Amino acid sequence: MAGKPKPFGLHLPDYPWDAMAPYRAIAAEHPAGVVDLSIGTPVDPTPELIRSALAAAADAHGYPTTHGTTALREAISAWFARRRGVPGLDPLDILPTVGSKELVAWLPLLLGLGEGDVVVRPTVAYPTYDIGAHLAGATPVPADSLAELPGDVRARVRLVWINSPGNPTGDVLDVHALKAIVDDARSLGAVVASDECYGELGWDAWDPAEGGEPVPSVLDPWVSGGSHELLLAVYSLSKQSNLAGYRAAFTAGDPAIIANLVNSRKHAGMIVPYPVQEAMRVALGDDTHVAEQKDLYRRRRALLVPALEAAGFTISGSVAGLYLWASDGEPTWDTIGRLAGLGILAGPGTFYGDAGSGFIRVALTGSDERIGAAVARLADLVR
């Protein structure tokens, strides 16, 4: 008699955000409604010029190209030169992706990683870095420096994830820190993939509009040494252009790796729809809407920071991106529950690794009215 058949499906951890259900129920009881600052999804409208570009390209009766149109890749190259300090990027070395999360999740597999290979990610990090390693059968290892790894682990490193500005911490790696990681990874023959989707959202010393420096890219010549070998920059338009619903993103860098990714994605049918490619092209050519959206987030941040601090929270990092990384000295879930009693939802720091214990992530992605409501409720907490 045959044994019990192996169950179908992937064996992955439960989706972490499902654990928020009871806290959402508590927050929903607040008479003035929920203030949901737990997930960094845009709440402001997609700019009209982008929606118009999408509509104008709606007659998309033929298959789009996996590599993306030449016009889109040229727009991305021009944007890298203008906004990210990366001149002369060959459009051939650019690839549009179906959102950046898709690329993060599938990159280890598409790079050919498997059992025995190590994927390094920051100690406090977006959980999809680990999921991508698991999908490939590789081993995820948390570390902020390759130097801290034991020799036997270090020898197996094939992919190193950088996330700067970081989600959830809002930390930024400067040129010197980026270069140190790149040099060390290259000495091992490992790929460095830099998730830079908050790169336009620097604050204070990283806010060019306030006299600060732009957040550097891994493809910056000062970091890369003028060669993109073993380097990939990953970017999304979800945050800066309110295109989360479009799944509009791209990667660029090492010519050989990009060419291989294009070929593999052709076989797998991983293609950005043509209307979305056109919307991306137009969005990347317009800096005005990006500055206007950043102004909204800057004002919301200026309200939330003092409100949280007055309520007894200490904010760490948070010098860039859409989140405030905060702690009130209590266990994470106690803090989440206390805020839910005020009708406020925040993200649990424990979702981002063991090092996130005791922290919460507060998103700036609430409307002006909802941010105002959060500030008022935090003030009531103080009183």
DOZA-431647 format. One record per residue (C-alpha): x, y, z; residue in one letter. Coordinates in steps of 0.05 Angstrom, whole numbers, padded with zeros to 5 digits, always signed. Layout:
XYZA;...
// end
This chain:
+00000+00000+00000M;+00028+00067-00020A;+00044+00116+00035G;+00008+00182+00045K;+00022+00227-00014P;+00065+00288-00003K;+00021+00350+00004P;+00022+00401-00051F;+00045+00472-00042G;+00104+00510-00016L;+00122+00506+00057H;+00134+00579+00076L;+00123+00616+00141P;+00053+00644+00153D;+00045+00713+00124Y;+00064+00758+00183P;+00012+00811+00174W;-00044+00761+00187D;-00024+00765+00260A;-00050+00836+00261M;-00123+00814+00255A;-00142+00819+00329P;-00109+00887+00336Y;-00146+00912+00275R;-00210+00889+00308A;-00193+00929+00371I;-00175+00991+00331A;-00239+00986+00291A;-00279+00997+00355E;-00253+01068+00362H;-00312+01116+00352P;-00272+01162+00307A;-00246+01106+00262G;-00180+01072+00251V;-00115+01108+00236V;-00077+01055+00198D;-00003+01071+00198L;+00019+00999+00196S;+00031+00987+00122I;+00068+01035+00076G;+00017+01037+00021T;+00006+01104-00013P;-00059+01140+00002V;-00051+01200-00043D;-00075+01200-00116P;-00033+01176-00173T;-00012+01239-00211P;-00056+01256-00271E;+00001+01257-00321L;+00017+01184-00303I;-00056+01162-00307R;-00062+01196-00375S;+00000+01159-00400A;-00030+01093-00377L;-00096+01108-00412A;-00062+01130-00476A;-00026+01063-00479A;-00088+01022-00464A;-00093+00994-00535D;-00040+00943-00519A;-00062+00886-00564H;+00007+00856-00574G;+00053+00823-00525Y;+00100+00871-00489P;+00175+00858-00487T;+00205+00828-00425T;+00266+00873-00430H;+00221+00934-00434G;+00216+00985-00490T;+00278+01022-00510T;+00243+01087-00492A;+00229+01063-00421L;+00301+01039-00410R;+00328+01105-00437E;+00283+01142-00389A;+00308+01100-00331I;+00380+01113-00352S;+00368+01188-00356A;+00334+01185-00287W;+00394+01148-00257F;+00440+01203-00284A;+00396+01260-00261R;+00372+01235-00194R;+00418+01180-00170R;+00488+01202-00189G;+00497+01146-00239V;+00518+01174-00307P;+00524+01134-00372G;+00482+01073-00352L;+00473+01031-00414D;+00398+01021-00427P;+00414+00948-00444L;+00433+00938-00371D;+00364+00956-00346I;+00304+00911-00335L;+00232+00930-00314P;+00200+00884-00262T;+00130+00870-00237V;+00140+00911-00174G;+00203+00906-00132S;+00176+00854-00084K;+00170+00804-00141E;+00244+00814-00158L;+00265+00809-00085V;+00227+00744-00076A;+00252+00710-00140W;+00322+00738-00149L;+00359+00683-00112P;+00325+00630-00155L;+00337+00669-00219L;+00410+00676-00200L;+00414+00600-00196G;+00424+00596-00121L;+00406+00533-00083G;+00422+00487-00026E;+00486+00506+00010G;+00486+00578-00016D;+00479+00636+00033V;+00438+00699+00024V;+00458+00755+00071V;+00408+00808+00091R;+00408+00864+00144P;+00395+00843+00216T;+00331+00885+00215V;+00300+00875+00147A;+00241+00868+00101Y;+00220+00794+00109P;+00217+00780+00034T;+00293+00775+00032Y;+00288+00712+00074D;+00229+00686+00033I;+00269+00693-00031G;+00325+00651-00002A;+00276+00598+00020H;+00243+00595-00049L;+00311+00579-00079A;+00330+00529-00025G;+00386+00575-00001A;+00400+00596+00071T;+00384+00668+00094P;+00433+00696+00145V;+00423+00763+00181P;+00486+00806+00184A;+00502+00880+00176D;+00575+00865+00157S;+00605+00805+00122L;+00664+00810+00169A;+00621+00786+00227E;+00605+00720+00193L;+00641+00655+00212P;+00690+00631+00159G;+00649+00571+00137D;+00587+00615+00127V;+00626+00671+00093R;+00654+00622+00042A;+00583+00604+00020R;+00557+00675+00010V;+00529+00684-00060R;+00482+00743-00052L;+00484+00803-00005V;+00422+00847+00003W;+00432+00920+00019I;+00371+00963+00037N;+00388+01036+00040S;+00346+01075+00059P;+00326+01017+00103G;+00257+00989+00115N;+00238+00992+00172P;+00295+01029+00206T;+00302+01088+00158G;+00378+01082+00163D;+00422+01106+00105V;+00489+01077+00084L;+00537+01130+00060D;+00585+01122+00002V;+00640+01094+00046H;+00595+01042+00080A;+00567+01020+00013L;+00636+01013-00018K;+00660+00972+00041A;+00604+00922+00031I;+00614+00921-00045V;+00689+00909-00039D;+00681+00853+00012D;+00625+00818-00027A;+00665+00823-00092R;+00724+00790-00057S;+00678+00730-00046L;+00649+00732-00116G;+00581+00748-00087A;+00527+00792-00120V;+00506+00855-00083V;+00433+00872-00094A;+00415+00941-00067S;+00342+00954-00052D;+00338+01030-00060E;+00263+01043-00068C;+00263+01098-00015Y;+00323+01133-00047G;+00285+01198-00062E;+00257+01202+00008L;+00316+01226+00050G;+00304+01273+00108W;+00347+01324+00145D;+00420+01311+00126A;+00396+01267+00068W;+00345+01316+00041D;+00374+01358-00017P;+00313+01405-00014A;+00336+01423+00057E;+00409+01430+00040G;+00427+01357+00052G;+00461+01305+00009E;+00425+01257-00038P;+00421+01185-00015V;+00475+01147-00055P;+00463+01088-00100S;+00504+01024-00103V;+00517+01041-00177L;+00547+01109-00159D;+00618+01110-00188P;+00646+01127-00119W;+00616+01062-00094V;+00623+01017-00154S;+00693+01039-00175G;+00666+01052-00245G;+00645+00979-00257S;+00577+00949-00245H;+00604+00878-00242E;+00565+00837-00190L;+00521+00897-00173L;+00446+00906-00180L;+00405+00967-00160A;+00331+00953-00148V;+00280+01009-00150Y;+00205+01019-00146S;+00159+01076-00165L;+00107+01056-00113S;+00130+01106-00062K;+00154+01167-00100Q;+00099+01166-00152S;+00041+01131-00116N;+00044+01073-00165L;+00037+01015-00116A;-00024+00990-00154G;+00014+00991-00221Y;+00069+00944-00197R;+00121+00988-00230A;+00194+00976-00215A;+00262+00960-00246F;+00332+00935-00234T;+00398+00955-00266A;+00471+00938-00262G;+00517+00881-00282D;+00508+00870-00358P;+00517+00794-00355A;+00468+00786-00298I;+00416+00831-00329I;+00421+00793-00395A;+00412+00727-00359N;+00352+00754-00320L;+00320+00778-00385V;+00328+00709-00416N;+00301+00672-00355S;+00242+00720-00348R;+00225+00711-00422K;+00218+00636-00410H;+00176+00648-00347A;+00131+00702-00376G;+00151+00753-00323M;+00133+00816-00362I;+00111+00886-00343V;+00048+00904-00382P;+00060+00955-00437Y;+00012+01008-00409P;+00050+01005-00343V;+00116+01012-00380Q;+00090+01075-00412E;+00065+01102-00345A;+00135+01089-00316M;+00168+01124-00374R;+00127+01187-00363V;+00134+01184-00287A;+00209+01180-00291L;+00213+01241-00336G;+00176+01286-00287D;+00209+01308-00222D;+00155+01357-00202T;+00104+01307-00177H;+00159+01271-00138V;+00178+01335-00102A;+00105+01351-00087E;+00092+01282-00058Q;+00155+01287-00016K;+00131+01354+00012D;+00068+01319+00036L;+00108+01266+00072Y;+00155+01317+00100R;+00097+01355+00132R;+00066+01291+00159R;+00132+01269+00188R;+00141+01337+00222A;+00075+01326+00258L;+00085+01253+00277L;+00157+01257+00304V;+00142+01305+00362P;+00076+01272+00376A;+00108+01204+00386L;+00165+01233+00426E;+00117+01270+00472A;+00080+01204+00482A;+00143+01171+00508G;+00172+01140+00445F;+00245+01143+00425T;+00255+01146+00350I;+00317+01112+00322S;+00346+01120+00253G;+00287+01143+00210S;+00330+01193+00171V;+00299+01170+00106A;+00240+01131+00079G;+00167+01128+00097L;+00172+01102+00169Y;+00189+01121+00239L;+00225+01066+00277W;+00203+01076+00349A;+00203+01044+00418S;+00170+01061+00484D;+00212+01011+00522G;+00157+00958+00524E;+00151+00892+00487P;+00129+00902+00415T;+00061+00870+00420W;+00044+00907+00484D;+00058+00972+00447T;+00017+00950+00387I;-00041+00933+00434G;-00037+01000+00470R;-00039+01038+00405L;-00096+00995+00379A;-00136+01017+00440G;-00128+01088+00412L;-00151+01065+00344G;-00080+01070+00316I;-00047+01013+00279L;+00029+01008+00274A;+00074+00955+00246G;+00106+00905+00295P;+00182+00909+00296G;+00185+00834+00306T;+00162+00824+00234F;+00231+00848+00212Y;+00274+00799+00250G;+00294+00784+00322D;+00332+00850+00325A;+00266+00887+00315G;+00239+00864+00383S;+00215+00922+00425G;+00204+00967+00365F;+00145+00989+00323I;+00143+01018+00252R;+00099+01078+00242V;+00084+01096+00170A;+00077+01166+00143L;+00026+01140+00093T;-00037+01168+00124G;-00078+01225+00095S;-00069+01293+00127D;-00135+01282+00164E;-00114+01214+00191R;-00045+01238+00211I;-00079+01295+00248G;-00124+01245+00283A;-00063+01204+00304A;-00029+01265+00332V;-00091+01284+00372A;-00098+01214+00401R;-00025+01211+00420L;-00034+01277+00457A;-00094+01247+00495D;-00048+01189+00515L;+00001+01240+00545V;-00054+01275+00584R;
// end
